[in-house]
């Protein structure tokens, strides 16, 4: 698919681009989940332990920035992390309140460029409406990128349209993956055509090639975020989840996405290298199917944190991803309690490039 040229005066026209997740990080941003929030109804107690294990992995290789409501909440979270024997040296707290913890979607999207041999950074502040106004209020969450840009004293670009980080995956060289079910959903930007949305992505993320998948997985309340489906693992290679059981409701849409990928090329016209990744078996809680996917991994400095689900396919998924990331340590962390919030490690994290 041919994508538009950059609009004069846009961030991309001035040399800004969104780096790939595997490029060097300054740190990772998280937003701590509130006990009174709506993300983990009647099952909050195990969640701090999951966060602590995740933070322990991240803190071994980079800084961890945690958004909390205020000093009282910071003290409480510090105590929780100590209870779980999580080192606090690499952790920095910021009093940037948000209602829910999904920092991939409400957090800052960082851009970089090189000018005169110096690397510069900026922040894109997409509008955030809690996945089509499903979970109001979300005004505090929407303001997080502005707080971070002020903290870092970085340029702030505000496109004025709704977009979430989990809906996008980039290879850092000009190609972006997304889904029709999410970005073309009328609960996001009903006034924009597909071509207009592509223009925004090109102008604000510095991409030149946009690849559209179809539908997401069952149980995903984001209307089909790509970070549960297909992820770049290098500039030309993707992993994509497939469901082998033809009776499973995920089988047909994931096969359709796989067929699309087989026809796609990167920004230079090269066919994508495709690595199939299994799905875990059906995971439910109180009768609700959960969007469990091994594609919701997070790439940190020197390691990859992969959600596991106490499933027979856990080991196979970890082996495949270790092969895809030969120079990083691939770590599996139990995500059964976290995915009750309808997301996993990629959904709660946002990288800040170095």
Buried (B, 14 or more C-beta within 10 A) or exposed (E): EEBBEBBEEBBBBBBBBBBBBBBEBBBBBBBBBBEEBEBBEEEBEEBBBBBBBBBBBBBBBBBBBBBBBEEEBBEBBBEBBEEBEBEBEBBEBBEBBBBBBBBBBBBBBBBBBEEEEEEBBBBBBBBBBBBBEEBEEBEBBBBBBBBBBEEBEBBBBBBEBBBBBBBBBBBBBBBBBBBBBBBBBEEBBEEBEEEEBBBBBBBBBBBBBBBBBBBBBBBBBBBBBBBBBBBBBBBBBBBBBBBEEEEBBBBEBBBEBBEBBEEBBBBEEEEBBBBEBBBBBBBEBEEEBBBBBBBBBBBBBBBBBBBBBEBEBBEEBBEBBBEBBEEBBBBBBBBBBBBBBBBBBBBBBBBBBB
